[in-house]
Structures are given as structure tokens and as C-alpha cells.
Amino acid sequence: MTVLKLGNHGANTVECIDLEDVDYIEIEGRKIIFHAKDEKYQHISTLSELEEHLFKHGFDLLDKTNLVNLKRVKHYDESQGKVFFEEQPTAKSKYATVALIKQKQIRRYLGQPLVKESRESLPAVLGLLHKDELKKRLIADYSG
């Protein structure tokens, strides 16, 4: 099970634990806590919580219903607002939807000369959309 290992001073890390190693489970401040040996682990219950800890591994919340591994995205269909995990998607291909606000940001960013010149990949572009990174990048690119 994927959980947050509760560290000192809020230094939590994502880890996998075996439920057979869990001594007991309790509620602590509205969170589910697993106790195993001398360690405490918090149940991850929302996509937002997962995003907070998995963004550094290439995941981004492209809309309210999915957290996407951007490193696995191979194709973006602007007309459908979907990302695909293969370069030549078919009607049977897996996809994740992209929220309208993220679609606008992707289109705007893909039109910038810096992206065309540096040939950044779609996952890199999408990764910049997290928590105002796109805005910071655009300001830095055009003010320097």
C-alpha cells in the first residue's frame, strides 16, 4: 500500500508498506494512521495529496479526476482535450482528460518561441503548469 511515512519536522516521504507489517490503524486528526514497528504512516486519501508528493516524480493533476505521469504522455490531442500514452492513439487507446484551464495554458505555452527553439517535450511543458511555474518561466524568459 502506498502511504506517507511521517518523518520529523514534516519531512514526509512516499513509501510502500506491506499490510502484514502493520501493528494497528487509528484516526489521528481526521487522518488514517498506520503503525508498523516504530514508524507511523499516513493514508493518502485524495489526488491532491498524491500530487503534492508525486509532482517531483513527474505527475501532475491535469484535471480534477486524474493525476498523470507526464513522462508517459506521448500525444496531446488539442481538439479533444486529451493526453495519450502512445504516439499514434486509436479509438481504444488509454487517455486522460485535460482541464480547460490547463488546455489554454498548454496552447499558449506551445506558441512561445522558446519552446519551439528548445524543442521541449510535452511532459516538460505540462510540468511547467504546476503551481504558477508557467507564469514564472514566461516572465523569466521575456524579461531577461
Salt bridges, closest charged atoms under 4 A:
GLU26 OE2 - HIS35 NE2 2.73
GLU28 OE1 - LYS40 NZ 3.08
GLU39 OE1 - LYS5 NZ 3.78
GLU49 OE2 - LYS31 NZ 2.56
GLU51 OE2 - HIS130 ND1 3.47
GLU52 OE2 - HIS53 NE2 3.85
ASP60 OD2 - LYS102 NZ 3.30
GLU78 OE2 - ARG107 NE 3.35
GLU120 OE2 - ARG137 NH2 2.54
GLU133 OE2 - LYS136 NZ 3.68
ASP141 OD2 - ARG137 NE 3.54
